[in-house]
């Protein structure tokens, strides 16, 4: 499926906001909120041609559910790397 460029731009901008929100949620130990973001990423990554985002989302969701700070930091780093490679 081809996603129109304007929709893809909006998708990527939303992922940037998701990342920033996750950092804030982590800082305030809002694991349930990170779990929600992870769930959304898991569901929409492949739809928009980014299966790696689905995997990151799945892992964020699981780590947040377990309140595993170390693992959350690993997957947030992967999320950051994915975002930085979008240029």
PyMOL Python script that loads the backbone (N, CA, C, O; Angstrom):
from pymol import cmd

cmd.read_pdbstr("""\
ATOM      1  N   UNK A   1       0.839  -1.186   0.000  1.00  0.00           N
ATOM      2  CA  UNK A   1       0.000   0.000   0.000  1.00  0.00           C
ATOM      3  C   UNK A   1       0.880   1.244   0.000  1.00  0.00           C
ATOM      4  O   UNK A   1       1.804   1.367   0.805  1.00  0.00           O
ATOM      5  N   UNK A   2       0.583   2.153  -0.905  1.00  0.00           N
ATOM      6  CA  UNK A   2       1.323   3.411  -0.953  1.00  0.00           C
ATOM      7  C   UNK A   2       0.594   4.462  -0.114  1.00  0.00           C
ATOM      8  O   UNK A   2      -0.600   4.702  -0.291  1.00  0.00           O
ATOM      9  N   UNK A   3       1.333   5.076   0.792  1.00  0.00           N
ATOM     10  CA  UNK A   3       0.764   6.129   1.633  1.00  0.00           C
ATOM     11  C   UNK A   3       1.135   7.471   1.025  1.00  0.00           C
ATOM     12  O   UNK A   3       2.317   7.735   0.805  1.00  0.00           O
ATOM     13  N   UNK A   4       0.148   8.335   0.745  1.00  0.00           N
ATOM     14  CA  UNK A   4       0.448   9.655   0.184  1.00  0.00           C
ATOM     15  C   UNK A   4       1.433  10.425   1.064  1.00  0.00           C
ATOM     16  O   UNK A   4       1.413  10.309   2.289  1.00  0.00           O
ATOM     17  N   UNK A   5       2.285  11.204   0.421  1.00  0.00           N
ATOM     18  CA  UNK A   5       3.355  11.918   1.095  1.00  0.00           C
ATOM     19  C   UNK A   5       2.854  12.803   2.233  1.00  0.00           C
ATOM     20  O   UNK A   5       3.463  12.828   3.302  1.00  0.00           O
ATOM     21  N   UNK A   6       1.752  13.533   2.022  1.00  0.00           N
ATOM     22  CA  UNK A   6       1.269  14.431   3.068  1.00  0.00           C
ATOM     23  C   UNK A   6       0.801  13.654   4.298  1.00  0.00           C
ATOM     24  O   UNK A   6       0.966  14.117   5.427  1.00  0.00           O
ATOM     25  N   UNK A   7       0.226  12.491   4.084  1.00  0.00           N
ATOM     26  CA  UNK A   7      -0.205  11.661   5.207  1.00  0.00           C
ATOM     27  C   UNK A   7       1.012  11.076   5.919  1.00  0.00           C
ATOM     28  O   UNK A   7       1.023  10.980   7.146  1.00  0.00           O
ATOM     29  N   UNK A   8       2.030  10.687   5.164  1.00  0.00           N
ATOM     30  CA  UNK A   8       3.250  10.142   5.770  1.00  0.00           C
ATOM     31  C   UNK A   8       3.949  11.205   6.611  1.00  0.00           C
ATOM     32  O   UNK A   8       4.462  10.901   7.688  1.00  0.00           O
ATOM     33  N   UNK A   9       3.975  12.436   6.136  1.00  0.00           N
ATOM     34  CA  UNK A   9       4.583  13.530   6.906  1.00  0.00           C
ATOM     35  C   UNK A   9       3.858  13.692   8.239  1.00  0.00           C
ATOM     36  O   UNK A   9       4.495  13.836   9.282  1.00  0.00           O
ATOM     37  N   UNK A  10       2.540  13.670   8.203  1.00  0.00           N
ATOM     38  CA  UNK A  10       1.754  13.773   9.444  1.00  0.00           C
ATOM     39  C   UNK A  10       2.020  12.587  10.359  1.00  0.00           C
ATOM     40  O   UNK A  10       2.125  12.746  11.575  1.00  0.00           O
ATOM     41  N   UNK A  11       2.128  11.403   9.777  1.00  0.00           N
ATOM     42  CA  UNK A  11       2.407  10.199  10.557  1.00  0.00           C
ATOM     43  C   UNK A  11       3.740  10.343  11.291  1.00  0.00           C
ATOM     44  O   UNK A  11       3.827  10.058  12.485  1.00  0.00           O
ATOM     45  N   UNK A  12       4.755  10.776  10.592  1.00  0.00           N
ATOM     46  CA  UNK A  12       6.090  10.912  11.191  1.00  0.00           C
ATOM     47  C   UNK A  12       6.095  12.008  12.249  1.00  0.00           C
ATOM     48  O   UNK A  12       6.717  11.845  13.298  1.00  0.00           O
ATOM     49  N   UNK A  13       5.417  13.117  11.994  1.00  0.00           N
ATOM     50  CA  UNK A  13       5.324  14.179  13.003  1.00  0.00           C
ATOM     51  C   UNK A  13       4.653  13.658  14.262  1.00  0.00           C
ATOM     52  O   UNK A  13       5.064  13.994  15.373  1.00  0.00           O
ATOM     53  N   UNK A  14       3.633  12.847  14.097  1.00  0.00           N
ATOM     54  CA  UNK A  14       2.945  12.278  15.261  1.00  0.00           C
ATOM     55  C   UNK A  14       3.863  11.335  16.027  1.00  0.00           C
ATOM     56  O   UNK A  14       3.817  11.285  17.256  1.00  0.00           O
ATOM     57  N   UNK A  15       4.697  10.586  15.308  1.00  0.00           N
ATOM     58  CA  UNK A  15       5.631   9.690  15.991  1.00  0.00           C
ATOM     59  C   UNK A  15       6.653  10.490  16.790  1.00  0.00           C
ATOM     60  O   UNK A  15       7.051  10.073  17.878  1.00  0.00           O
ATOM     61  N   UNK A  16       7.081  11.639  16.262  1.00  0.00           N
ATOM     62  CA  UNK A  16       8.006  12.502  17.011  1.00  0.00           C
ATOM     63  C   UNK A  16       7.362  12.969  18.310  1.00  0.00           C
ATOM     64  O   UNK A  16       8.006  12.990  19.358  1.00  0.00           O
ATOM     65  N   UNK A  17       6.085  13.345  18.236  1.00  0.00           N
ATOM     66  CA  UNK A  17       5.370  13.751  19.458  1.00  0.00           C
ATOM     67  C   UNK A  17       5.220  12.574  20.408  1.00  0.00           C
ATOM     68  O   UNK A  17       5.358  12.727  21.622  1.00  0.00           O
ATOM     69  N   UNK A  18       4.934  11.392  19.854  1.00  0.00           N
ATOM     70  CA  UNK A  18       4.839  10.193  20.698  1.00  0.00           C
ATOM     71  C   UNK A  18       6.137   9.976  21.473  1.00  0.00           C
ATOM     72  O   UNK A  18       6.116   9.679  22.667  1.00  0.00           O
ATOM     73  N   UNK A  19       7.250  10.126  20.788  1.00  0.00           N
ATOM     74  CA  UNK A  19       8.546   9.916  21.429  1.00  0.00           C
ATOM     75  C   UNK A  19       8.746  10.908  22.570  1.00  0.00           C
ATOM     76  O   UNK A  19       9.128  10.526  23.677  1.00  0.00           O
ATOM     77  N   UNK A  20       8.487  12.174  22.294  1.00  0.00           N
ATOM     78  CA  UNK A  20       8.651  13.203  23.328  1.00  0.00           C
ATOM     79  C   UNK A  20       7.711  12.947  24.507  1.00  0.00           C
ATOM     80  O   UNK A  20       8.097  13.122  25.663  1.00  0.00           O
ATOM     81  N   UNK A  21       6.491  12.537  24.212  1.00  0.00           N
ATOM     82  CA  UNK A  21       5.536  12.217  25.278  1.00  0.00           C
ATOM     83  C   UNK A  21       6.032  11.036  26.102  1.00  0.00           C
ATOM     84  O   UNK A  21       5.912  11.042  27.327  1.00  0.00           O
ATOM     85  N   UNK A  22       6.583  10.033  25.446  1.00  0.00           N
ATOM     86  CA  UNK A  22       7.089   8.864  26.177  1.00  0.00           C
ATOM     87  C   UNK A  22       8.218   9.253  27.127  1.00  0.00           C
ATOM     88  O   UNK A  22       8.296   8.740  28.244  1.00  0.00           O
ATOM     89  N   UNK A  23       9.081  10.148  26.693  1.00  0.00           N
ATOM     90  CA  UNK A  23      10.153  10.606  27.583  1.00  0.00           C
ATOM     91  C   UNK A  23       9.565  11.277  28.817  1.00  0.00           C
ATOM     92  O   UNK A  23      10.019  11.040  29.936  1.00  0.00           O
ATOM     93  N   UNK A  24       8.565  12.106  28.609  1.00  0.00           N
ATOM     94  CA  UNK A  24       7.905  12.769  29.732  1.00  0.00           C
ATOM     95  C   UNK A  24       7.188  11.760  30.628  1.00  0.00           C
ATOM     96  O   UNK A  24       7.267  11.837  31.854  1.00  0.00           O
ATOM     97  N   UNK A  25       6.490  10.817  30.002  1.00  0.00           N
ATOM     98  CA  UNK A  25       5.792   9.788  30.787  1.00  0.00           C
ATOM     99  C   UNK A  25       6.790   8.986  31.623  1.00  0.00           C
ATOM    100  O   UNK A  25       6.518   8.662  32.779  1.00  0.00           O
ATOM    101  N   UNK A  26       7.938   8.669  31.037  1.00  0.00           N
ATOM    102  CA  UNK A  26       8.946   7.903  31.755  1.00  0.00           C
ATOM    103  C   UNK A  26       9.464   8.704  32.948  1.00  0.00           C
ATOM    104  O   UNK A  26       9.630   8.165  34.042  1.00  0.00           O
ATOM    105  N   UNK A  27       9.714   9.981  32.728  1.00  0.00           N
ATOM    106  CA  UNK A  27      10.206  10.855  33.782  1.00  0.00           C
ATOM    107  C   UNK A  27       9.236  10.903  34.966  1.00  0.00           C
ATOM    108  O   UNK A  27       9.652  11.066  36.113  1.00  0.00           O
ATOM    109  N   UNK A  28       7.945  10.761  34.676  1.00  0.00           N
ATOM    110  CA  UNK A  28       6.918  10.836  35.721  1.00  0.00           C
ATOM    111  C   UNK A  28       6.351   9.457  36.078  1.00  0.00           C
ATOM    112  O   UNK A  28       5.299   9.354  36.709  1.00  0.00           O
ATOM    113  N   UNK A  29       7.056   8.408  35.668  1.00  0.00           N
ATOM    114  CA  UNK A  29       6.648   7.017  35.950  1.00  0.00           C
ATOM    115  C   UNK A  29       5.208   6.721  35.540  1.00  0.00           C
ATOM    116  O   UNK A  29       4.482   6.016  36.240  1.00  0.00           O
ATOM    117  N   UNK A  30       4.807   7.271  34.394  1.00  0.00           N
ATOM    118  CA  UNK A  30       3.461   7.031  33.862  1.00  0.00           C
ATOM    119  C   UNK A  30       3.509   5.863  32.879  1.00  0.00           C
ATOM    120  O   UNK A  30       3.372   6.036  31.668  1.00  0.00           O
ATOM    121  N   UNK A  31       3.706   4.677  33.438  1.00  0.00           N
ATOM    122  CA  UNK A  31       3.894   3.485  32.619  1.00  0.00           C
ATOM    123  C   UNK A  31       2.664   3.154  31.776  1.00  0.00           C
ATOM    124  O   UNK A  31       2.789   2.700  30.639  1.00  0.00           O
ATOM    125  N   UNK A  32       1.490   3.382  32.333  1.00  0.00           N
ATOM    126  CA  UNK A  32       0.266   3.071  31.597  1.00  0.00           C
ATOM    127  C   UNK A  32       0.169   3.906  30.320  1.00  0.00           C
ATOM    128  O   UNK A  32      -0.312   3.423  29.295  1.00  0.00           O
ATOM    129  N   UNK A  33       0.623   5.149  30.383  1.00  0.00           N
ATOM    130  CA  UNK A  33       0.598   6.014  29.197  1.00  0.00           C
ATOM    131  C   UNK A  33       1.586   5.526  28.137  1.00  0.00           C
ATOM    132  O   UNK A  33       1.285   5.552  26.944  1.00  0.00           O
ATOM    133  N   UNK A  34       2.758   5.085  28.572  1.00  0.00           N
ATOM    134  CA  UNK A  34       3.738   4.537  27.625  1.00  0.00           C
ATOM    135  C   UNK A  34       3.172   3.264  27.004  1.00  0.00           C
ATOM    136  O   UNK A  34       3.351   3.014  25.812  1.00  0.00           O
ATOM    137  N   UNK A  35       2.501   2.478  27.804  1.00  0.00           N
ATOM    138  CA  UNK A  35       1.898   1.246  27.305  1.00  0.00           C
ATOM    139  C   UNK A  35       0.879   1.561  26.204  1.00  0.00           C
ATOM    140  O   UNK A  35       0.807   0.846  25.205  1.00  0.00           O
ATOM    141  N   UNK A  36       0.102   2.612  26.382  1.00  0.00           N
ATOM    142  CA  UNK A  36      -0.887   3.018  25.369  1.00  0.00           C
ATOM    143  C   UNK A  36      -0.203   3.447  24.078  1.00  0.00           C
ATOM    144  O   UNK A  36      -0.624   3.058  22.988  1.00  0.00           O
ATOM    145  N   UNK A  37       0.851   4.250  24.199  1.00  0.00           N
ATOM    146  CA  UNK A  37       1.584   4.689  23.007  1.00  0.00           C
ATOM    147  C   UNK A  37       2.187   3.479  22.296  1.00  0.00           C
ATOM    148  O   UNK A  37       2.106   3.365  21.073  1.00  0.00           O
ATOM    149  N   UNK A  38       2.791   2.580  23.070  1.00  0.00           N
ATOM    150  CA  UNK A  38       3.370   1.374  22.480  1.00  0.00           C
ATOM    151  C   UNK A  38       2.331   0.568  21.725  1.00  0.00           C
ATOM    152  O   UNK A  38       2.595   0.062  20.634  1.00  0.00           O
ATOM    153  N   UNK A  39       1.159   0.451  22.306  1.00  0.00           N
ATOM    154  CA  UNK A  39       0.072  -0.297  21.662  1.00  0.00           C
ATOM    155  C   UNK A  39      -0.315   0.349  20.324  1.00  0.00           C
ATOM    156  O   UNK A  39      -0.522  -0.347  19.330  1.00  0.00           O
ATOM    157  N   UNK A  40      -0.409   1.664  20.310  1.00  0.00           N
ATOM    158  CA  UNK A  40      -0.751   2.377  19.070  1.00  0.00           C
ATOM    159  C   UNK A  40       0.330   2.184  18.015  1.00  0.00           C
ATOM    160  O   UNK A  40       0.032   1.952  16.843  1.00  0.00           O
ATOM    161  N   UNK A  41       1.584   2.282  18.438  1.00  0.00           N
ATOM    162  CA  UNK A  41       2.694   2.091  17.495  1.00  0.00           C
ATOM    163  C   UNK A  41       2.677   0.680  16.925  1.00  0.00           C
ATOM    164  O   UNK A  41       2.878   0.472  15.729  1.00  0.00           O
ATOM    165  N   UNK A  42       2.435  -0.277  17.800  1.00  0.00           N
ATOM    166  CA  UNK A  42       2.379  -1.676  17.379  1.00  0.00           C
ATOM    167  C   UNK A  42       1.329  -1.860  16.288  1.00  0.00           C
ATOM    168  O   UNK A  42       1.531  -2.615  15.336  1.00  0.00           O
ATOM    169  N   UNK A  43       0.209  -1.160  16.439  1.00  0.00           N
ATOM    170  CA  UNK A  43      -0.886  -1.317  15.499  1.00  0.00           C
ATOM    171  C   UNK A  43      -0.737  -0.568  14.196  1.00  0.00           C
ATOM    172  O   UNK A  43      -1.276  -0.999  13.177  1.00  0.00           O
ATOM    173  N   UNK A  44      -0.010   0.559  14.199  1.00  0.00           N
ATOM    174  CA  UNK A  44      -0.005   1.363  12.975  1.00  0.00           C
ATOM    175  C   UNK A  44       1.310   1.369  12.203  1.00  0.00           C
ATOM    176  O   UNK A  44       1.344   1.846  11.069  1.00  0.00           O
ATOM    177  N   UNK A  45       2.375   0.861  12.775  1.00  0.00           N
ATOM    178  CA  UNK A  45       3.670   0.899  12.085  1.00  0.00           C
ATOM    179  C   UNK A  45       3.663   0.217  10.735  1.00  0.00           C
ATOM    180  O   UNK A  45       4.057   0.808   9.730  1.00  0.00           O
ATOM    181  N   UNK A  46       3.217  -1.027  10.711  1.00  0.00           N
ATOM    182  CA  UNK A  46       3.216  -1.782   9.458  1.00  0.00           C
ATOM    183  C   UNK A  46       2.253  -1.183   8.441  1.00  0.00           C
ATOM    184  O   UNK A  46       2.519  -1.206   7.240  1.00  0.00           O
ATOM    185  N   UNK A  47       1.140  -0.649   8.921  1.00  0.00           N
ATOM    186  CA  UNK A  47       0.153  -0.024   8.037  1.00  0.00           C
ATOM    187  C   UNK A  47       0.775   1.117   7.238  1.00  0.00           C
ATOM    188  O   UNK A  47       0.436   1.333   6.074  1.00  0.00           O
ATOM    189  N   UNK A  48       1.697   1.847   7.883  1.00  0.00           N
ATOM    190  CA  UNK A  48       2.336   2.976   7.224  1.00  0.00           C
ATOM    191  C   UNK A  48       3.690   2.621   6.623  1.00  0.00           C
ATOM    192  O   UNK A  48       4.475   3.504   6.280  1.00  0.00           O
ATOM    193  N   UNK A  49       3.959   1.330   6.498  1.00  0.00           N
ATOM    194  CA  UNK A  49       5.192   0.894   5.845  1.00  0.00           C
ATOM    195  C   UNK A  49       6.411   0.905   6.740  1.00  0.00           C
ATOM    196  O   UNK A  49       7.540   0.933   6.250  1.00  0.00           O
ATOM    197  N   UNK A  50       6.199   0.882   8.050  1.00  0.00           N
ATOM    198  CA  UNK A  50       7.309   0.887   9.000  1.00  0.00           C
ATOM    199  C   UNK A  50       7.132  -0.234  10.025  1.00  0.00           C
ATOM    200  O   UNK A  50       6.812   0.024  11.185  1.00  0.00           O
ATOM    201  N   UNK A  51       7.342  -1.482   9.589  1.00  0.00           N
ATOM    202  CA  UNK A  51       7.161  -2.599  10.514  1.00  0.00           C
ATOM    203  C   UNK A  51       8.082  -2.526  11.731  1.00  0.00           C
ATOM    204  O   UNK A  51       7.765  -3.073  12.787  1.00  0.00           O
ATOM    205  N   UNK A  52       9.222  -1.850  11.582  1.00  0.00           N
ATOM    206  CA  UNK A  52      10.134  -1.709  12.716  1.00  0.00           C
ATOM    207  C   UNK A  52       9.484  -0.892  13.843  1.00  0.00           C
ATOM    208  O   UNK A  52       9.786  -1.106  15.017  1.00  0.00           O
ATOM    209  N   UNK A  53       8.596   0.040  13.486  1.00  0.00           N
ATOM    210  CA  UNK A  53       7.879   0.820  14.496  1.00  0.00           C
ATOM    211  C   UNK A  53       6.893  -0.078  15.233  1.00  0.00           C
ATOM    212  O   UNK A  53       6.694   0.069  16.439  1.00  0.00           O
ATOM    213  N   UNK A  54       6.282  -0.999  14.512  1.00  0.00           N
ATOM    214  CA  UNK A  54       5.378  -1.950  15.162  1.00  0.00           C
ATOM    215  C   UNK A  54       6.136  -2.775  16.205  1.00  0.00           C
ATOM    216  O   UNK A  54       5.626  -3.018  17.299  1.00  0.00           O
ATOM    217  N   UNK A  55       7.339  -3.198  15.867  1.00  0.00           N
ATOM    218  CA  UNK A  55       8.144  -3.983  16.800  1.00  0.00           C
ATOM    219  C   UNK A  55       8.570  -3.137  18.005  1.00  0.00           C
ATOM    220  O   UNK A  55       8.497  -3.597  19.144  1.00  0.00           O
ATOM    221  N   UNK A  56       9.009  -1.918  17.756  1.00  0.00           N
ATOM    222  CA  UNK A  56       9.366  -1.011  18.853  1.00  0.00           C
ATOM    223  C   UNK A  56       8.148  -0.803  19.756  1.00  0.00           C
ATOM    224  O   UNK A  56       8.261  -0.839  20.981  1.00  0.00           O
ATOM    225  N   UNK A  57       6.992  -0.587  19.143  1.00  0.00           N
ATOM    226  CA  UNK A  57       5.765  -0.388  19.916  1.00  0.00           C
ATOM    227  C   UNK A  57       5.422  -1.588  20.771  1.00  0.00           C
ATOM    228  O   UNK A  57       5.065  -1.451  21.941  1.00  0.00           O
ATOM    229  N   UNK A  58       5.532  -2.757  20.186  1.00  0.00           N
ATOM    230  CA  UNK A  58       5.246  -3.993  20.937  1.00  0.00           C
ATOM    231  C   UNK A  58       6.165  -4.101  22.151  1.00  0.00           C
ATOM    232  O   UNK A  58       5.723  -4.432  23.251  1.00  0.00           O
ATOM    233  N   UNK A  59       7.433  -3.820  21.937  1.00  0.00           N
ATOM    234  CA  UNK A  59       8.411  -3.920  23.022  1.00  0.00           C
ATOM    235  C   UNK A  59       8.201  -2.839  24.081  1.00  0.00           C
ATOM    236  O   UNK A  59       8.354  -3.102  25.273  1.00  0.00           O
ATOM    237  N   UNK A  60       7.854  -1.632  23.652  1.00  0.00           N
ATOM    238  CA  UNK A  60       7.547  -0.565  24.611  1.00  0.00           C
ATOM    239  C   UNK A  60       6.326  -0.938  25.449  1.00  0.00           C
ATOM    240  O   UNK A  60       6.313  -0.762  26.668  1.00  0.00           O
ATOM    241  N   UNK A  61       5.311  -1.454  24.777  1.00  0.00           N
ATOM    242  CA  UNK A  61       4.088  -1.835  25.475  1.00  0.00           C
ATOM    243  C   UNK A  61       4.389  -2.888  26.549  1.00  0.00           C
ATOM    244  O   UNK A  61       3.933  -2.766  27.686  1.00  0.00           O
ATOM    245  N   UNK A  62       5.149  -3.910  26.187  1.00  0.00           N
ATOM    246  CA  UNK A  62       5.470  -4.972  27.141  1.00  0.00           C
ATOM    247  C   UNK A  62       6.323  -4.456  28.295  1.00  0.00           C
ATOM    248  O   UNK A  62       6.055  -4.771  29.454  1.00  0.00           O
ATOM    249  N   UNK A  63       7.343  -3.670  27.984  1.00  0.00           N
ATOM    250  CA  UNK A  63       8.234  -3.162  29.036  1.00  0.00           C
ATOM    251  C   UNK A  63       7.486  -2.212  29.979  1.00  0.00           C
ATOM    252  O   UNK A  63       7.718  -2.224  31.188  1.00  0.00           O
ATOM    253  N   UNK A  64       6.593  -1.391  29.424  1.00  0.00           N
ATOM    254  CA  UNK A  64       5.811  -0.482  30.264  1.00  0.00           C
ATOM    255  C   UNK A  64       4.869  -1.267  31.162  1.00  0.00           C
ATOM    256  O   UNK A  64       4.689  -0.930  32.333  1.00  0.00           O
ATOM    257  N   UNK A  65       4.274  -2.308  30.611  1.00  0.00           N
ATOM    258  CA  UNK A  65       3.375  -3.151  31.408  1.00  0.00           C
ATOM    259  C   UNK A  65       4.115  -3.747  32.605  1.00  0.00           C
ATOM    260  O   UNK A  65       3.561  -3.853  33.699  1.00  0.00           O
ATOM    261  N   UNK A  66       5.367  -4.132  32.385  1.00  0.00           N
ATOM    262  CA  UNK A  66       6.193  -4.715  33.450  1.00  0.00           C
ATOM    263  C   UNK A  66       6.894  -3.649  34.299  1.00  0.00           C
ATOM    264  O   UNK A  66       7.548  -3.966  35.293  1.00  0.00           O
ATOM    265  N   UNK A  67       6.749  -2.391  33.900  1.00  0.00           N
ATOM    266  CA  UNK A  67       7.431  -1.264  34.554  1.00  0.00           C
ATOM    267  C   UNK A  67       8.939  -1.509  34.623  1.00  0.00           C
ATOM    268  O   UNK A  67       9.579  -1.274  35.648  1.00  0.00           O
ATOM    269  N   UNK A  68       9.481  -1.981  33.517  1.00  0.00           N
ATOM    270  CA  UNK A  68      10.898  -2.327  33.384  1.00  0.00           C
ATOM    271  C   UNK A  68      11.645  -1.114  32.804  1.00  0.00           C
ATOM    272  O   UNK A  68      11.712  -0.933  31.588  1.00  0.00           O
ATOM    273  N   UNK A  69      12.196  -0.298  33.693  1.00  0.00           N
ATOM    274  CA  UNK A  69      12.850   0.946  33.272  1.00  0.00           C
ATOM    275  C   UNK A  69      14.009   0.718  32.315  1.00  0.00           C
ATOM    276  O   UNK A  69      14.138   1.417  31.309  1.00  0.00           O
ATOM    277  N   UNK A  70      14.843  -0.248  32.624  1.00  0.00           N
ATOM    278  CA  UNK A  70      16.016  -0.499  31.801  1.00  0.00           C
ATOM    279  C   UNK A  70      15.618  -0.870  30.374  1.00  0.00           C
ATOM    280  O   UNK A  70      16.190  -0.355  29.414  1.00  0.00           O
ATOM    281  N   UNK A  71      14.647  -1.755  30.236  1.00  0.00           N
ATOM    282  CA  UNK A  71      14.189  -2.168  28.914  1.00  0.00           C
ATOM    283  C   UNK A  71      13.478  -1.026  28.201  1.00  0.00           C
ATOM    284  O   UNK A  71      13.632  -0.860  26.991  1.00  0.00           O
ATOM    285  N   UNK A  72      12.705  -0.243  28.934  1.00  0.00           N
ATOM    286  CA  UNK A  72      12.052   0.921  28.318  1.00  0.00           C
ATOM    287  C   UNK A  72      13.084   1.864  27.719  1.00  0.00           C
ATOM    288  O   UNK A  72      12.903   2.366  26.610  1.00  0.00           O
ATOM    289  N   UNK A  73      14.161   2.104  28.450  1.00  0.00           N
ATOM    290  CA  UNK A  73      15.199   2.998  27.948  1.00  0.00           C
ATOM    291  C   UNK A  73      15.840   2.455  26.674  1.00  0.00           C
ATOM    292  O   UNK A  73      16.165   3.220  25.767  1.00  0.00           O
ATOM    293  N   UNK A  74      16.021   1.141  26.605  1.00  0.00           N
ATOM    294  CA  UNK A  74      16.592   0.516  25.402  1.00  0.00           C
ATOM    295  C   UNK A  74      15.677   0.767  24.198  1.00  0.00           C
ATOM    296  O   UNK A  74      16.145   1.161  23.129  1.00  0.00           O
ATOM    297  N   UNK A  75      14.374   0.539  24.376  1.00  0.00           N
ATOM    298  CA  UNK A  75      13.461   0.674  23.244  1.00  0.00           C
ATOM    299  C   UNK A  75      13.161   2.126  22.906  1.00  0.00           C
ATOM    300  O   UNK A  75      12.868   2.443  21.753  1.00  0.00           O
ATOM    301  N   UNK A  76      13.230   3.001  23.882  1.00  0.00           N
ATOM    302  CA  UNK A  76      13.102   4.429  23.559  1.00  0.00           C
ATOM    303  C   UNK A  76      14.313   4.897  22.769  1.00  0.00           C
ATOM    304  O   UNK A  76      14.191   5.757  21.897  1.00  0.00           O
ATOM    305  N   UNK A  77      15.474   4.341  23.067  1.00  0.00           N
ATOM    306  CA  UNK A  77      16.675   4.651  22.288  1.00  0.00           C
ATOM    307  C   UNK A  77      16.497   4.162  20.849  1.00  0.00           C
ATOM    308  O   UNK A  77      16.865   4.863  19.905  1.00  0.00           O
ATOM    309  N   UNK A  78      15.932   2.959  20.679  1.00  0.00           N
ATOM    310  CA  UNK A  78      15.676   2.452  19.321  1.00  0.00           C
ATOM    311  C   UNK A  78      14.689   3.353  18.589  1.00  0.00           C
ATOM    312  O   UNK A  78      14.852   3.626  17.400  1.00  0.00           O
ATOM    313  N   UNK A  79      13.675   3.808  19.299  1.00  0.00           N
ATOM    314  CA  UNK A  79      12.680   4.729  18.726  1.00  0.00           C
ATOM    315  C   UNK A  79      13.383   6.004  18.274  1.00  0.00           C
ATOM    316  O   UNK A  79      13.125   6.502  17.179  1.00  0.00           O
ATOM    317  N   UNK A  80      14.273   6.533  19.116  1.00  0.00           N
ATOM    318  CA  UNK A  80      15.024   7.746  18.789  1.00  0.00           C
ATOM    319  C   UNK A  80      15.878   7.538  17.545  1.00  0.00           C
ATOM    320  O   UNK A  80      15.927   8.403  16.670  1.00  0.00           O
ATOM    321  N   UNK A  81      16.546   6.398  17.466  1.00  0.00           N
ATOM    322  CA  UNK A  81      17.396   6.093  16.306  1.00  0.00           C
ATOM    323  C   UNK A  81      16.542   6.008  15.045  1.00  0.00           C
ATOM    324  O   UNK A  81      16.924   6.528  13.997  1.00  0.00           O
ATOM    325  N   UNK A  82      15.387   5.352  15.146  1.00  0.00           N
ATOM    326  CA  UNK A  82      14.502   5.250  13.995  1.00  0.00           C
ATOM    327  C   UNK A  82      14.107   6.652  13.514  1.00  0.00           C
ATOM    328  O   UNK A  82      14.150   6.939  12.318  1.00  0.00           O
ATOM    329  N   UNK A  83      13.726   7.511  14.445  1.00  0.00           N
ATOM    330  CA  UNK A  83      13.349   8.873  14.073  1.00  0.00           C
ATOM    331  C   UNK A  83      14.505   9.631  13.425  1.00  0.00           C
ATOM    332  O   UNK A  83      14.309  10.358  12.451  1.00  0.00           O
ATOM    333  N   UNK A  84      15.692   9.461  13.958  1.00  0.00           N
ATOM    334  CA  UNK A  84      16.854  10.189  13.425  1.00  0.00           C
ATOM    335  C   UNK A  84      17.277   9.695  12.044  1.00  0.00           C
ATOM    336  O   UNK A  84      17.959  10.410  11.310  1.00  0.00           O
ATOM    337  N   UNK A  85      16.877   8.481  11.690  1.00  0.00           N
ATOM    338  CA  UNK A  85      17.221   7.922  10.372  1.00  0.00           C
ATOM    339  C   UNK A  85      16.215   8.270   9.290  1.00  0.00           C
ATOM    340  O   UNK A  85      16.339   7.785   8.165  1.00  0.00           O
ATOM    341  N   UNK A  86      15.231   9.087   9.592  1.00  0.00           N
ATOM    342  CA  UNK A  86      14.167   9.402   8.628  1.00  0.00           C
ATOM    343  C   UNK A  86      14.515  10.515   7.642  1.00  0.00           C
ATOM    344  O   UNK A  86      13.740  10.784   6.724  1.00  0.00           O
ATOM    345  N   UNK A  87      15.634  11.149   7.810  1.00  0.00           N
ATOM    346  CA  UNK A  87      15.987  12.308   6.965  1.00  0.00           C
ATOM    347  C   UNK A  87      15.860  12.012   5.494  1.00  0.00           C
ATOM    348  O   UNK A  87      16.121  12.883   4.664  1.00  0.00           O
TER     349      UNK A  87
END
""", "prot")
cmd.dss("prot")
cmd.show_as("cartoon", "prot")
cmd.util.cbc("prot")
cmd.orient("prot")
